[in-house]
Amino acid sequence: MAQIVVRNIDEAVIAALRRRAAASGTSMEEQARRALARAVGLDREAAVRRLKQVRRRIGRVSGPSIVEDLHRDRNRDSQ
């Protein structure tokens, strides 16, 4: 894995990383890695992959979609 050095980090940021690390039982370095991953959208990508896995496992949900329900309600209201 690659490494980076970040200088001149605000003390408030360091304190927040320290608190998060203590609360989660991880290191400040791990908290910084997680924050960087979130900042560049890697957590979102992982969530999308997980959602796709769940969708494949459970299949298509039966019944009308929310769009179909909205169209039906609007048509009923206009009559």
N, CA, C and O atoms as a Maestro MAE file, in Angstrom:
{
 s_m_m2io_version
 :::
 2.0.0
}

f_m_ct {
 s_m_title
 :::
 protein
 m_atom[316] {
  # First column is atom index #
  i_m_mmod_type
  r_m_x_coord
  r_m_y_coord
  r_m_z_coord
  i_m_residue_number
  s_m_chain_name
  s_m_pdb_residue_name
  s_m_pdb_atom_name
  i_m_atomic_number
  :::
  1 25 0.831 -1.184 0.000 1 A "MET " " N  " 7
  2 3 0.000 0.000 0.000 1 A "MET " " CA " 6
  3 2 0.874 1.246 0.000 1 A "MET " " C  " 6
  4 15 2.011 1.227 0.471 1 A "MET " " O  " 8
  5 25 0.334 2.299 -0.524 2 A "ALA " " N  " 7
  6 3 1.052 3.569 -0.593 2 A "ALA " " CA " 6
  7 2 0.983 4.301 0.734 2 A "ALA " " C  " 6
  8 15 0.153 3.992 1.589 2 A "ALA " " O  " 8
  9 25 1.856 5.263 0.890 3 A "GLN " " N  " 7
  10 3 1.879 6.099 2.083 3 A "GLN " " CA " 6
  11 2 1.868 7.558 1.667 3 A "GLN " " C  " 6
  12 15 2.371 7.923 0.604 3 A "GLN " " O  " 8
  13 25 1.282 8.390 2.531 4 A "ILE " " N  " 7
  14 3 1.347 9.835 2.331 4 A "ILE " " CA " 6
  15 2 1.701 10.480 3.662 4 A "ILE " " C  " 6
  16 15 1.464 9.910 4.726 4 A "ILE " " O  " 8
  17 25 2.262 11.656 3.588 5 A "VAL " " N  " 7
  18 3 2.549 12.447 4.783 5 A "VAL " " CA " 6
  19 2 1.740 13.727 4.659 5 A "VAL " " C  " 6
  20 15 1.817 14.431 3.652 5 A "VAL " " O  " 8
  21 25 0.968 14.019 5.690 6 A "VAL " " N  " 7
  22 3 0.148 15.232 5.690 6 A "VAL " " CA " 6
  23 2 0.656 16.120 6.819 6 A "VAL " " C  " 6
  24 15 0.670 15.718 7.982 6 A "VAL " " O  " 8
  25 25 1.061 17.303 6.470 7 A "ARG " " N  " 7
  26 3 1.598 18.239 7.462 7 A "ARG " " CA " 6
  27 2 0.577 19.338 7.760 7 A "ARG " " C  " 6
  28 15 -0.381 19.548 7.016 7 A "ARG " " O  " 8
  29 25 0.814 20.021 8.857 8 A "ASN " " N  " 7
  30 3 0.016 21.194 9.248 8 A "ASN " " CA " 6
  31 2 -1.459 20.861 9.440 8 A "ASN " " C  " 6
  32 15 -2.334 21.583 8.960 8 A "ASN " " O  " 8
  33 25 -1.726 19.776 10.136 9 A "ILE " " N  " 7
  34 3 -3.105 19.399 10.440 9 A "ILE " " CA " 6
  35 2 -3.553 20.180 11.671 9 A "ILE " " C  " 6
  36 15 -2.841 20.235 12.674 9 A "ILE " " O  " 8
  37 25 -4.708 20.770 11.589 10 A "ASP " " N  " 7
  38 3 -5.264 21.554 12.691 10 A "ASP " " CA " 6
  39 2 -5.399 20.673 13.936 10 A "ASP " " C  " 6
  40 15 -5.779 19.506 13.843 10 A "ASP " " O  " 8
  41 25 -5.089 21.238 15.086 11 A "GLU " " N  " 7
  42 3 -5.169 20.492 16.349 11 A "GLU " " CA " 6
  43 2 -6.581 19.970 16.624 11 A "GLU " " C  " 6
  44 15 -6.742 18.912 17.232 11 A "GLU " " O  " 8
  45 25 -7.592 20.701 16.183 12 A "ALA " " N  " 7
  46 3 -8.972 20.244 16.387 12 A "ALA " " CA " 6
  47 2 -9.232 18.957 15.606 12 A "ALA " " C  " 6
  48 15 -9.960 18.083 16.076 12 A "ALA " " O  " 8
  49 25 -8.644 18.839 14.427 13 A "VAL " " N  " 7
  50 3 -8.793 17.620 13.623 13 A "VAL " " CA " 6
  51 2 -8.103 16.457 14.326 13 A "VAL " " C  " 6
  52 15 -8.656 15.360 14.403 13 A "VAL " " O  " 8
  53 25 -6.908 16.692 14.833 14 A "ILE " " N  " 7
  54 3 -6.175 15.651 15.557 14 A "ILE " " CA " 6
  55 2 -6.967 15.208 16.783 14 A "ILE " " C  " 6
  56 15 -7.072 14.013 17.057 14 A "ILE " " O  " 8
  57 25 -7.520 16.162 17.515 15 A "ALA " " N  " 7
  58 3 -8.306 15.833 18.709 15 A "ALA " " CA " 6
  59 2 -9.533 15.005 18.344 15 A "ALA " " C  " 6
  60 15 -9.877 14.057 19.049 15 A "ALA " " O  " 8
  61 25 -10.191 15.361 17.246 16 A "ALA " " N  " 7
  62 3 -11.371 14.603 16.816 16 A "ALA " " CA " 6
  63 2 -10.985 13.185 16.413 16 A "ALA " " C  " 6
  64 15 -11.688 12.232 16.749 16 A "ALA " " O  " 8
  65 25 -9.874 13.039 15.696 17 A "LEU " " N  " 7
  66 3 -9.406 11.697 15.327 17 A "LEU " " CA " 6
  67 2 -9.070 10.882 16.571 17 A "LEU " " C  " 6
  68 15 -9.375 9.692 16.646 17 A "LEU " " O  " 8
  69 25 -8.442 11.533 17.542 18 A "ARG " " N  " 7
  70 3 -8.083 10.851 18.789 18 A "ARG " " CA " 6
  71 2 -9.342 10.369 19.516 18 A "ARG " " C  " 6
  72 15 -9.376 9.244 20.015 18 A "ARG " " O  " 8
  73 25 -10.377 11.215 19.577 19 A "ARG " " N  " 7
  74 3 -11.628 10.824 20.246 19 A "ARG " " CA " 6
  75 2 -12.295 9.658 19.516 19 A "ARG " " C  " 6
  76 15 -12.738 8.697 20.144 19 A "ARG " " O  " 8
  77 25 -12.362 9.751 18.185 20 A "ARG " " N  " 7
  78 3 -12.976 8.672 17.406 20 A "ARG " " CA " 6
  79 2 -12.215 7.362 17.593 20 A "ARG " " C  " 6
  80 15 -12.816 6.297 17.734 20 A "ARG " " O  " 8
  81 25 -10.903 7.455 17.591 21 A "ALA " " N  " 7
  82 3 -10.083 6.258 17.763 21 A "ALA " " CA " 6
  83 2 -10.338 5.621 19.125 21 A "ALA " " C  " 6
  84 15 -10.498 4.404 19.228 21 A "ALA " " O  " 8
  85 25 -10.376 6.439 20.158 22 A "ALA " " N  " 7
  86 3 -10.621 5.917 21.502 22 A "ALA " " CA " 6
  87 2 -12.005 5.295 21.605 22 A "ALA " " C  " 6
  88 15 -12.172 4.242 22.220 22 A "ALA " " O  " 8
  89 25 -12.992 5.938 21.008 23 A "ALA " " N  " 7
  90 3 -14.370 5.437 21.084 23 A "ALA " " CA " 6
  91 2 -14.547 4.122 20.332 23 A "ALA " " C  " 6
  92 15 -15.363 3.287 20.722 23 A "ALA " " O  " 8
  93 25 -13.786 3.936 19.260 24 A "SER " " N  " 7
  94 3 -13.967 2.729 18.446 24 A "SER " " CA " 6
  95 2 -12.910 1.665 18.705 24 A "SER " " C  " 6
  96 15 -12.960 0.581 18.123 24 A "SER " " O  " 8
  97 25 -11.953 1.970 19.577 25 A "GLY " " N  " 7
  98 3 -10.903 1.000 19.871 25 A "GLY " " CA " 6
  99 2 -9.935 0.797 18.713 25 A "GLY " " C  " 6
  100 15 -9.344 -0.273 18.567 25 A "GLY " " O  " 8
  101 25 -9.776 1.828 17.892 26 A "THR " " N  " 7
  102 3 -8.848 1.761 16.767 26 A "THR " " CA " 6
  103 2 -7.788 2.841 16.939 26 A "THR " " C  " 6
  104 15 -7.816 3.611 17.899 26 A "THR " " O  " 8
  105 25 -6.862 2.884 16.002 27 A "SER " " N  " 7
  106 3 -5.809 3.895 16.058 27 A "SER " " CA " 6
  107 2 -6.254 5.175 15.358 27 A "SER " " C  " 6
  108 15 -7.204 5.179 14.576 27 A "SER " " O  " 8
  109 25 -5.547 6.254 15.657 28 A "MET " " N  " 7
  110 3 -5.801 7.505 14.939 28 A "MET " " CA " 6
  111 2 -5.513 7.311 13.456 28 A "MET " " C  " 6
  112 15 -6.213 7.861 12.606 28 A "MET " " O  " 8
  113 25 -4.496 6.538 13.151 29 A "GLU " " N  " 7
  114 3 -4.148 6.276 11.754 29 A "GLU " " CA " 6
  115 2 -5.301 5.585 11.028 29 A "GLU " " C  " 6
  116 15 -5.613 5.922 9.886 29 A "GLU " " O  " 8
  117 25 -5.929 4.617 11.695 30 A "GLU " " N  " 7
  118 3 -7.078 3.928 11.086 30 A "GLU " " CA " 6
  119 2 -8.231 4.901 10.881 30 A "GLU " " C  " 6
  120 15 -8.903 4.862 9.850 30 A "GLU " " O  " 8
  121 25 -8.457 5.765 11.848 31 A "GLN " " N  " 7
  122 3 -9.520 6.758 11.706 31 A "GLN " " CA " 6
  123 2 -9.230 7.705 10.546 31 A "GLN " " C  " 6
  124 15 -10.146 8.085 9.816 31 A "GLN " " O  " 8
  125 25 -7.973 8.087 10.369 32 A "ALA " " N  " 7
  126 3 -7.599 8.954 9.249 32 A "ALA " " CA " 6
  127 2 -7.816 8.228 7.924 32 A "ALA " " C  " 6
  128 15 -8.297 8.825 6.961 32 A "ALA " " O  " 8
  129 25 -7.459 6.931 7.872 33 A "ARG " " N  " 7
  130 3 -7.688 6.151 6.643 33 A "ARG " " CA " 6
  131 2 -9.169 6.096 6.303 33 A "ARG " " C  " 6
  132 15 -9.557 6.269 5.147 33 A "ARG " " O  " 8
  133 25 -9.990 5.855 7.312 34 A "ARG " " N  " 7
  134 3 -11.441 5.796 7.084 34 A "ARG " " CA " 6
  135 2 -11.985 7.138 6.597 34 A "ARG " " C  " 6
  136 15 -12.817 7.186 5.690 34 A "ARG " " O  " 8
  137 25 -11.512 8.220 7.202 35 A "ALA " " N  " 7
  138 3 -11.977 9.553 6.801 35 A "ALA " " CA " 6
  139 2 -11.580 9.848 5.359 35 A "ALA " " C  " 6
  140 15 -12.370 10.407 4.598 35 A "ALA " " O  " 8
  141 25 -10.366 9.476 4.984 36 A "LEU " " N  " 7
  142 3 -9.928 9.681 3.601 36 A "LEU " " CA " 6
  143 2 -10.759 8.841 2.639 36 A "LEU " " C  " 6
  144 15 -11.151 9.321 1.575 36 A "LEU " " O  " 8
  145 25 -11.028 7.592 3.006 37 A "ALA " " N  " 7
  146 3 -11.840 6.725 2.143 37 A "ALA " " CA " 6
  147 2 -13.237 7.309 1.957 37 A "ALA " " C  " 6
  148 15 -13.767 7.312 0.846 37 A "ALA " " O  " 8
  149 25 -13.839 7.809 3.052 38 A "ARG " " N  " 7
  150 3 -15.161 8.441 2.948 38 A "ARG " " CA " 6
  151 2 -15.103 9.675 2.059 38 A "ARG " " C  " 6
  152 15 -16.002 9.913 1.253 38 A "ARG " " O  " 8
  153 25 -14.050 10.451 2.211 39 A "ALA " " N  " 7
  154 3 -13.930 11.707 1.469 39 A "ALA " " CA " 6
  155 2 -13.850 11.485 -0.031 39 A "ALA " " C  " 6
  156 15 -14.303 12.329 -0.804 39 A "ALA " " O  " 8
  157 25 -13.286 10.375 -0.451 40 A "VAL " " N  " 7
  158 3 -13.176 10.114 -1.891 40 A "VAL " " CA " 6
  159 2 -14.259 9.171 -2.389 40 A "VAL " " C  " 6
  160 15 -14.234 8.755 -3.547 40 A "VAL " " O  " 8
  161 25 -15.212 8.827 -1.525 41 A "GLY " " N  " 7
  162 3 -16.369 8.059 -1.958 41 A "GLY " " CA " 6
  163 2 -16.214 6.557 -1.936 41 A "GLY " " C  " 6
  164 15 -17.068 5.857 -2.480 41 A "GLY " " O  " 8
  165 25 -15.159 6.027 -1.329 42 A "LEU " " N  " 7
  166 3 -14.992 4.581 -1.323 42 A "LEU " " CA " 6
  167 2 -16.038 3.891 -0.460 42 A "LEU " " C  " 6
  168 15 -16.460 2.781 -0.784 42 A "LEU " " O  " 8
  169 25 -16.464 4.516 0.624 43 A "ASP " " N  " 7
  170 3 -17.513 3.916 1.444 43 A "ASP " " CA " 6
  171 2 -18.804 3.801 0.654 43 A "ASP " " C  " 6
  172 15 -19.515 2.804 0.775 43 A "ASP " " O  " 8
  173 25 -19.115 4.799 -0.148 44 A "ARG " " N  " 7
  174 3 -20.326 4.763 -0.967 44 A "ARG " " CA " 6
  175 2 -20.248 3.625 -1.969 44 A "ARG " " C  " 6
  176 15 -21.227 2.910 -2.178 44 A "ARG " " O  " 8
  177 25 -19.080 3.453 -2.594 45 A "GLU " " N  " 7
  178 3 -18.912 2.378 -3.563 45 A "GLU " " CA " 6
  179 2 -19.102 1.017 -2.905 45 A "GLU " " C  " 6
  180 15 -19.717 0.125 -3.490 45 A "GLU " " O  " 8
  181 25 -18.584 0.855 -1.705 46 A "ALA " " N  " 7
  182 3 -18.755 -0.402 -0.980 46 A "ALA " " CA " 6
  183 2 -20.227 -0.627 -0.650 46 A "ALA " " C  " 6
  184 15 -20.715 -1.754 -0.738 46 A "ALA " " O  " 8
  185 25 -20.934 0.426 -0.273 47 A "ALA " " N  " 7
  186 3 -22.362 0.305 0.033 47 A "ALA " " CA " 6
  187 2 -23.155 -0.079 -1.207 47 A "ALA " " C  " 6
  188 15 -24.067 -0.901 -1.126 47 A "ALA " " O  " 8
  189 25 -22.824 0.500 -2.343 48 A "VAL " " N  " 7
  190 3 -23.519 0.166 -3.590 48 A "VAL " " CA " 6
  191 2 -23.282 -1.299 -3.938 48 A "VAL " " C  " 6
  192 15 -24.211 -2.002 -4.334 48 A "VAL " " O  " 8
  193 25 -22.036 -1.763 -3.791 49 A "ARG " " N  " 7
  194 3 -21.750 -3.183 -4.061 49 A "ARG " " CA " 6
  195 2 -22.579 -4.080 -3.151 49 A "ARG " " C  " 6
  196 15 -23.132 -5.086 -3.596 49 A "ARG " " O  " 8
  197 25 -22.662 -3.714 -1.878 50 A "ARG " " N  " 7
  198 3 -23.432 -4.525 -0.915 50 A "ARG " " CA " 6
  199 2 -24.909 -4.540 -1.283 50 A "ARG " " C  " 6
  200 15 -25.543 -5.594 -1.224 50 A "ARG " " O  " 8
  201 25 -25.468 -3.398 -1.659 51 A "LEU " " N  " 7
  202 3 -26.873 -3.343 -2.062 51 A "LEU " " CA " 6
  203 2 -27.131 -4.222 -3.273 51 A "LEU " " C  " 6
  204 15 -28.157 -4.898 -3.343 51 A "LEU " " O  " 8
  205 25 -26.215 -4.220 -4.221 52 A "LYS " " N  " 7
  206 3 -26.372 -5.068 -5.403 52 A "LYS " " CA " 6
  207 2 -26.348 -6.542 -5.026 52 A "LYS " " C  " 6
  208 15 -27.093 -7.339 -5.595 52 A "LYS " " O  " 8
  209 25 -25.498 -6.911 -4.073 53 A "GLN " " N  " 7
  210 3 -25.458 -8.298 -3.606 53 A "GLN " " CA " 6
  211 2 -26.793 -8.694 -2.977 53 A "GLN " " C  " 6
  212 15 -27.313 -9.778 -3.240 53 A "GLN " " O  " 8
  213 25 -27.334 -7.818 -2.157 54 A "VAL " " N  " 7
  214 3 -28.614 -8.101 -1.497 54 A "VAL " " CA " 6
  215 2 -29.720 -8.222 -2.529 54 A "VAL " " C  " 6
  216 15 -30.553 -9.124 -2.440 54 A "VAL " " O  " 8
  217 25 -29.740 -7.325 -3.508 55 A "ARG " " N  " 7
  218 3 -30.767 -7.383 -4.551 55 A "ARG " " CA " 6
  219 2 -30.691 -8.692 -5.318 55 A "ARG " " C  " 6
  220 15 -31.722 -9.295 -5.619 55 A "ARG " " O  " 8
  221 25 -29.477 -9.141 -5.640 56 A "ARG " " N  " 7
  222 3 -29.335 -10.417 -6.347 56 A "ARG " " CA " 6
  223 2 -29.851 -11.568 -5.494 56 A "ARG " " C  " 6
  224 15 -30.458 -12.505 -6.011 56 A "ARG " " O  " 8
  225 25 -29.611 -11.497 -4.193 57 A "ARG " " N  " 7
  226 3 -30.014 -12.580 -3.299 57 A "ARG " " CA " 6
  227 2 -31.530 -12.644 -3.123 57 A "ARG " " C  " 6
  228 15 -32.101 -13.735 -3.152 57 A "ARG " " O  " 8
  229 25 -32.190 -11.504 -2.942 58 A "ILE " " N  " 7
  230 3 -33.628 -11.536 -2.666 58 A "ILE " " CA " 6
  231 2 -34.476 -11.445 -3.921 58 A "ILE " " C  " 6
  232 15 -35.667 -11.753 -3.886 58 A "ILE " " O  " 8
  233 25 -33.881 -11.025 -5.027 59 A "GLY " " N  " 7
  234 3 -34.644 -10.926 -6.266 59 A "GLY " " CA " 6
  235 2 -35.529 -9.696 -6.298 59 A "GLY " " C  " 6
  236 15 -35.472 -8.834 -5.421 59 A "GLY " " O  " 8
  237 25 -36.350 -9.642 -7.335 60 A "ARG " " N  " 7
  238 3 -37.237 -8.495 -7.520 60 A "ARG " " CA " 6
  239 2 -38.374 -8.548 -6.512 60 A "ARG " " C  " 6
  240 15 -38.938 -9.612 -6.257 60 A "ARG " " O  " 8
  241 25 -38.698 -7.431 -5.958 61 A "VAL " " N  " 7
  242 3 -39.806 -7.338 -5.015 61 A "VAL " " CA " 6
  243 2 -41.099 -7.380 -5.814 61 A "VAL " " C  " 6
  244 15 -41.244 -6.677 -6.813 61 A "VAL " " O  " 8
  245 25 -42.036 -8.209 -5.367 62 A "SER " " N  " 7
  246 3 -43.302 -8.314 -6.091 62 A "SER " " CA " 6
  247 2 -44.236 -7.174 -5.702 62 A "SER " " C  " 6
  248 15 -44.043 -6.503 -4.689 62 A "SER " " O  " 8
  249 25 -45.236 -6.980 -6.522 63 A "GLY " " N  " 7
  250 3 -46.205 -5.928 -6.251 63 A "GLY " " CA " 6
  251 2 -45.882 -4.673 -7.028 63 A "GLY " " C  " 6
  252 15 -44.846 -4.584 -7.688 63 A "GLY " " O  " 8
  253 25 -46.773 -3.705 -6.947 64 A "PRO " " N  " 7
  254 3 -46.577 -2.465 -7.711 64 A "PRO " " CA " 6
  255 2 -45.413 -1.651 -7.145 64 A "PRO " " C  " 6
  256 15 -45.101 -1.712 -5.956 64 A "PRO " " O  " 8
  257 25 -44.795 -0.899 -8.025 65 A "SER " " N  " 7
  258 3 -43.709 -0.018 -7.587 65 A "SER " " CA " 6
  259 2 -44.311 1.266 -7.020 65 A "SER " " C  " 6
  260 15 -45.503 1.529 -7.183 65 A "SER " " O  " 8
  261 25 -43.497 2.039 -6.373 66 A "ILE " " N  " 7
  262 3 -43.963 3.315 -5.831 66 A "ILE " " CA " 6
  263 2 -44.429 4.235 -6.948 66 A "ILE " " C  " 6
  264 15 -45.369 5.009 -6.769 66 A "ILE " " O  " 8
  265 25 -43.770 4.152 -8.105 67 A "VAL " " N  " 7
  266 3 -44.171 4.976 -9.249 67 A "VAL " " CA " 6
  267 2 -45.569 4.580 -9.709 67 A "VAL " " C  " 6
  268 15 -46.402 5.441 -9.990 67 A "VAL " " O  " 8
  269 25 -45.823 3.283 -9.785 68 A "GLU " " N  " 7
  270 3 -47.157 2.815 -10.184 68 A "GLU " " CA " 6
  271 2 -48.213 3.259 -9.178 68 A "GLU " " C  " 6
  272 15 -49.309 3.667 -9.565 68 A "GLU " " O  " 8
  273 25 -47.890 3.181 -7.900 69 A "ASP " " N  " 7
  274 3 -48.823 3.641 -6.861 69 A "ASP " " CA " 6
  275 2 -49.128 5.132 -7.006 69 A "ASP " " C  " 6
  276 15 -50.281 5.546 -6.885 69 A "ASP " " O  " 8
  277 25 -48.105 5.931 -7.262 70 A "LEU " " N  " 7
  278 3 -48.317 7.372 -7.429 70 A "LEU " " CA " 6
  279 2 -49.196 7.670 -8.639 70 A "LEU " " C  " 6
  280 15 -50.097 8.504 -8.561 70 A "LEU " " O  " 8
  281 25 -48.938 6.991 -9.758 71 A "HIS " " N  " 7
  282 3 -49.767 7.191 -10.950 71 A "HIS " " CA " 6
  283 2 -51.220 6.813 -10.671 71 A "HIS " " C  " 6
  284 15 -52.134 7.536 -11.066 71 A "HIS " " O  " 8
  285 25 -51.433 5.704 -10.004 72 A "ARG " " N  " 7
  286 3 -52.783 5.257 -9.687 72 A "ARG " " CA " 6
  287 2 -53.494 6.272 -8.790 72 A "ARG " " C  " 6
  288 15 -54.657 6.600 -9.024 72 A "ARG " " O  " 8
  289 25 -52.796 6.768 -7.765 73 A "ASP " " N  " 7
  290 3 -53.393 7.757 -6.864 73 A "ASP " " CA " 6
  291 2 -53.717 9.062 -7.589 73 A "ASP " " C  " 6
  292 15 -54.772 9.653 -7.360 73 A "ASP " " O  " 8
  293 25 -52.832 9.506 -8.445 74 A "ARG " " N  " 7
  294 3 -53.071 10.749 -9.185 74 A "ARG " " CA " 6
  295 2 -54.237 10.597 -10.144 74 A "ARG " " C  " 6
  296 15 -55.048 11.511 -10.286 74 A "ARG " " O  " 8
  297 25 -54.328 9.456 -10.798 75 A "ASN " " N  " 7
  298 3 -55.449 9.217 -11.711 75 A "ASN " " CA " 6
  299 2 -56.768 9.184 -10.944 75 A "ASN " " C  " 6
  300 15 -57.777 9.697 -11.430 75 A "ASN " " O  " 8
  301 25 -56.772 8.598 -9.773 76 A "ARG " " N  " 7
  302 3 -57.971 8.523 -8.948 76 A "ARG " " CA " 6
  303 2 -58.380 9.918 -8.484 76 A "ARG " " C  " 6
  304 15 -59.567 10.245 -8.482 76 A "ARG " " O  " 8
  305 25 -57.405 10.743 -8.091 77 A "ASP " " N  " 7
  306 3 -57.697 12.100 -7.619 77 A "ASP " " CA " 6
  307 2 -58.231 13.000 -8.724 77 A "ASP " " C  " 6
  308 15 -59.008 13.916 -8.455 77 A "ASP " " O  " 8
  309 25 -57.826 12.749 -9.964 78 A "SER " " N  " 7
  310 3 -58.248 13.619 -11.067 78 A "SER " " CA " 6
  311 2 -59.633 13.254 -11.593 78 A "SER " " C  " 6
  312 15 -60.175 13.976 -12.430 78 A "SER " " O  " 8
  313 25 -60.207 12.170 -11.135 79 A "GLN " " N  " 7
  314 3 -61.528 11.751 -11.637 79 A "GLN " " CA " 6
  315 2 -62.655 12.313 -10.823 79 A "GLN " " C  " 6
  316 15 -63.821 12.052 -11.119 79 A "GLN " " O  " 8
  :::
 }
 m_bond[315] {
  # First column is bond index #
  i_m_from
  i_m_to
  i_m_order
  :::
  1 1 2 1
  2 2 3 1
  3 3 4 2
  4 3 5 1
  5 5 6 1
  6 6 7 1
  7 7 8 2
  8 7 9 1
  9 9 10 1
  10 10 11 1
  11 11 12 2
  12 11 13 1
  13 13 14 1
  14 14 15 1
  15 15 16 2
  16 15 17 1
  17 17 18 1
  18 18 19 1
  19 19 20 2
  20 19 21 1
  21 21 22 1
  22 22 23 1
  23 23 24 2
  24 23 25 1
  25 25 26 1
  26 26 27 1
  27 27 28 2
  28 27 29 1
  29 29 30 1
  30 30 31 1
  31 31 32 2
  32 31 33 1
  33 33 34 1
  34 34 35 1
  35 35 36 2
  36 35 37 1
  37 37 38 1
  38 38 39 1
  39 39 40 2
  40 39 41 1
  41 41 42 1
  42 42 43 1
  43 43 44 2
  44 43 45 1
  45 45 46 1
  46 46 47 1
  47 47 48 2
  48 47 49 1
  49 49 50 1
  50 50 51 1
  51 51 52 2
  52 51 53 1
  53 53 54 1
  54 54 55 1
  55 55 56 2
  56 55 57 1
  57 57 58 1
  58 58 59 1
  59 59 60 2
  60 59 61 1
  61 61 62 1
  62 62 63 1
  63 63 64 2
  64 63 65 1
  65 65 66 1
  66 66 67 1
  67 67 68 2
  68 67 69 1
  69 69 70 1
  70 70 71 1
  71 71 72 2
  72 71 73 1
  73 73 74 1
  74 74 75 1
  75 75 76 2
  76 75 77 1
  77 77 78 1
  78 78 79 1
  79 79 80 2
  80 79 81 1
  81 81 82 1
  82 82 83 1
  83 83 84 2
  84 83 85 1
  85 85 86 1
  86 86 87 1
  87 87 88 2
  88 87 89 1
  89 89 90 1
  90 90 91 1
  91 91 92 2
  92 91 93 1
  93 93 94 1
  94 94 95 1
  95 95 96 2
  96 95 97 1
  97 97 98 1
  98 98 99 1
  99 99 100 2
  100 99 101 1
  101 101 102 1
  102 102 103 1
  103 103 104 2
  104 103 105 1
  105 105 106 1
  106 106 107 1
  107 107 108 2
  108 107 109 1
  109 109 110 1
  110 110 111 1
  111 111 112 2
  112 111 113 1
  113 113 114 1
  114 114 115 1
  115 115 116 2
  116 115 117 1
  117 117 118 1
  118 118 119 1
  119 119 120 2
  120 119 121 1
  121 121 122 1
  122 122 123 1
  123 123 124 2
  124 123 125 1
  125 125 126 1
  126 126 127 1
  127 127 128 2
  128 127 129 1
  129 129 130 1
  130 130 131 1
  131 131 132 2
  132 131 133 1
  133 133 134 1
  134 134 135 1
  135 135 136 2
  136 135 137 1
  137 137 138 1
  138 138 139 1
  139 139 140 2
  140 139 141 1
  141 141 142 1
  142 142 143 1
  143 143 144 2
  144 143 145 1
  145 145 146 1
  146 146 147 1
  147 147 148 2
  148 147 149 1
  149 149 150 1
  150 150 151 1
  151 151 152 2
  152 151 153 1
  153 153 154 1
  154 154 155 1
  155 155 156 2
  156 155 157 1
  157 157 158 1
  158 158 159 1
  159 159 160 2
  160 159 161 1
  161 161 162 1
  162 162 163 1
  163 163 164 2
  164 163 165 1
  165 165 166 1
  166 166 167 1
  167 167 168 2
  168 167 169 1
  169 169 170 1
  170 170 171 1
  171 171 172 2
  172 171 173 1
  173 173 174 1
  174 174 175 1
  175 175 176 2
  176 175 177 1
  177 177 178 1
  178 178 179 1
  179 179 180 2
  180 179 181 1
  181 181 182 1
  182 182 183 1
  183 183 184 2
  184 183 185 1
  185 185 186 1
  186 186 187 1
  187 187 188 2
  188 187 189 1
  189 189 190 1
  190 190 191 1
  191 191 192 2
  192 191 193 1
  193 193 194 1
  194 194 195 1
  195 195 196 2
  196 195 197 1
  197 197 198 1
  198 198 199 1
  199 199 200 2
  200 199 201 1
  201 201 202 1
  202 202 203 1
  203 203 204 2
  204 203 205 1
  205 205 206 1
  206 206 207 1
  207 207 208 2
  208 207 209 1
  209 209 210 1
  210 210 211 1
  211 211 212 2
  212 211 213 1
  213 213 214 1
  214 214 215 1
  215 215 216 2
  216 215 217 1
  217 217 218 1
  218 218 219 1
  219 219 220 2
  220 219 221 1
  221 221 222 1
  222 222 223 1
  223 223 224 2
  224 223 225 1
  225 225 226 1
  226 226 227 1
  227 227 228 2
  228 227 229 1
  229 229 230 1
  230 230 231 1
  231 231 232 2
  232 231 233 1
  233 233 234 1
  234 234 235 1
  235 235 236 2
  236 235 237 1
  237 237 238 1
  238 238 239 1
  239 239 240 2
  240 239 241 1
  241 241 242 1
  242 242 243 1
  243 243 244 2
  244 243 245 1
  245 245 246 1
  246 246 247 1
  247 247 248 2
  248 247 249 1
  249 249 250 1
  250 250 251 1
  251 251 252 2
  252 251 253 1
  253 253 254 1
  254 254 255 1
  255 255 256 2
  256 255 257 1
  257 257 258 1
  258 258 259 1
  259 259 260 2
  260 259 261 1
  261 261 262 1
  262 262 263 1
  263 263 264 2
  264 263 265 1
  265 265 266 1
  266 266 267 1
  267 267 268 2
  268 267 269 1
  269 269 270 1
  270 270 271 1
  271 271 272 2
  272 271 273 1
  273 273 274 1
  274 274 275 1
  275 275 276 2
  276 275 277 1
  277 277 278 1
  278 278 279 1
  279 279 280 2
  280 279 281 1
  281 281 282 1
  282 282 283 1
  283 283 284 2
  284 283 285 1
  285 285 286 1
  286 286 287 1
  287 287 288 2
  288 287 289 1
  289 289 290 1
  290 290 291 1
  291 291 292 2
  292 291 293 1
  293 293 294 1
  294 294 295 1
  295 295 296 2
  296 295 297 1
  297 297 298 1
  298 298 299 1
  299 299 300 2
  300 299 301 1
  301 301 302 1
  302 302 303 1
  303 303 304 2
  304 303 305 1
  305 305 306 1
  306 306 307 1
  307 307 308 2
  308 307 309 1
  309 309 310 1
  310 310 311 1
  311 311 312 2
  312 311 313 1
  313 313 314 1
  314 314 315 1
  315 315 316 2
  :::
 }
}
